[in-house]
Amino acid sequence: SKGDVTSVNGDTSAASGVHIRGDVTDVNGDISLCDASVEGEMQFVNGTLLVGEKSQVQGSVTVKKPEFNSSDAVQPPIMVVGPHASVNGPITFERPGKLYVSDSAVIHGVQGVTPEKFSGSAPANVHLPTCPAK
């Protein structure tokens, strides 16, 4: 699809073969790229970003700070770069969170978080958003 994809309270999912020619922004929700590609940048605040198997992000990925401090205990944001996936721009965490990177994935530059490597299809004990059935 052309243009940007934005969600405030909801999950965003791109199924196999989907090519987003713009930016993806999600505030409160999970994002899953499932053998899909994003030409632009990705930003999210809360939730989990899955750059699933064979998915590609051409631009940067930024984990943003919430615009206001909430008293709710919010889970730290999680980003997973799956097997044979790639993120060509820098990955920046502006707040504490977790970054899991497959040992077969390609990333370029990380700020604000220490990547944790995993092998296999997914990191252990991490709840991931599901990909739509093919």
C-alpha positions in Angstrom: 0.0 0.0 0.0 1.2 3.5 -0.6 1.5 6.0 2.2 1.8 5.7 5.9 0.2 3.3 8.4 -0.8 4.8 11.8 -2.5 3.2 14.8 -3.1 4.6 18.2 -4.9 1.8 20.2 -4.7 -1.4 18.2 -2.5 -3.9 16.6 -0.9 -3.5 13.1 -0.1 -6.5 11.0 1.3 -6.9 7.5 0.9 -10.3 6.0 3.3 -12.1 3.6 4.1 -10.1 0.5 2.8 -6.8 1.8 5.0 -3.8 0.9 4.4 -0.5 2.8 5.8 2.5 0.9 5.8 4.8 3.8 6.1 5.0 7.6 4.5 2.8 10.3 3.6 4.3 13.6 1.8 2.6 16.5 1.3 4.0 20.0 -0.4 1.3 22.1 -0.4 -2.0 20.2 1.6 -4.7 18.7 3.1 -4.5 15.2 3.9 -7.7 13.2 5.6 -7.7 9.9 5.3 -11.2 8.4 7.5 -11.7 5.4 6.6 -8.0 4.6 8.6 -4.9 3.9 8.5 -1.2 5.0 10.2 1.4 2.9 10.0 4.2 5.5 10.6 4.5 9.2 8.9 2.7 12.1 8.0 4.2 15.5 6.2 2.7 18.4 5.7 3.6 22.1 4.1 0.6 23.9 3.8 -3.0 22.8 5.8 -5.4 20.8 7.3 -5.0 17.3 8.0 -8.2 15.4 10.1 -7.8 12.3 9.2 -11.4 11.3 11.1 -13.9 9.3 12.4 -12.6 5.9 10.8 -9.1 6.6 12.7 -5.9 5.8 12.6 -2.4 7.2 14.5 0.1 5.0 14.5 3.0 7.4 15.1 3.5 11.1 13.1 2.0 14.0 12.5 4.3 17.0 11.0 3.3 20.4 9.5 6.6 21.6 9.0 7.8 25.1 5.3 8.1 26.1 4.1 11.7 25.8 3.0 11.7 29.4 3.9 9.6 32.5 1.2 7.1 33.2 0.8 5.5 36.6 -0.1 2.2 35.0 2.6 -0.4 35.1 3.2 -0.7 31.4 5.3 -3.6 30.1 8.5 -2.4 28.6 8.5 -2.2 24.8 9.9 -5.2 23.0 11.4 -5.5 19.5 12.2 -8.8 17.8 14.1 -9.1 14.6 13.4 -12.6 13.3 15.3 -15.1 11.2 16.6 -13.7 7.9 15.0 -10.3 8.6 16.8 -7.0 8.2 16.6 -3.4 9.5 18.7 -1.1 7.3 18.4 2.0 9.4 19.5 2.6 13.1 17.4 1.1 15.9 17.0 3.6 18.8 15.3 3.0 22.1 14.4 6.4 23.8 13.2 4.4 26.9 14.1 1.1 28.6 13.1 -2.0 26.6 14.2 -5.3 25.1 15.7 -6.0 21.7 16.0 -9.6 20.5 17.9 -10.3 17.3 18.0 -13.6 15.5 21.5 -14.9 14.8 20.6 -14.8 11.0 19.2 -11.3 11.0 21.0 -8.2 9.8 20.8 -4.9 11.7 22.9 -1.7 11.5 23.5 0.3 14.6 21.6 0.2 18.0 21.3 3.0 20.6 19.7 2.9 24.0 19.5 -0.9 24.4 21.7 -4.0 24.3 20.6 -6.5 21.7 20.1 -10.1 22.9 20.8 -12.7 20.3 18.7 -15.8 19.8 18.6 -18.8 17.5 15.6 -20.7 16.2 12.4 -19.1 15.1 11.8 -16.9 18.2 13.3 -15.9 21.5 12.4 -18.1 24.5 9.7 -16.8 26.9 8.7 -13.8 24.8 5.1 -13.4 23.9 5.0 -12.4 20.2 2.2 -11.0 18.0 1.0 -13.7 15.7 1.3 -13.6 11.9 -1.9 -14.0 9.8 -2.3 -17.5 8.4 -1.0 -17.8 4.9 
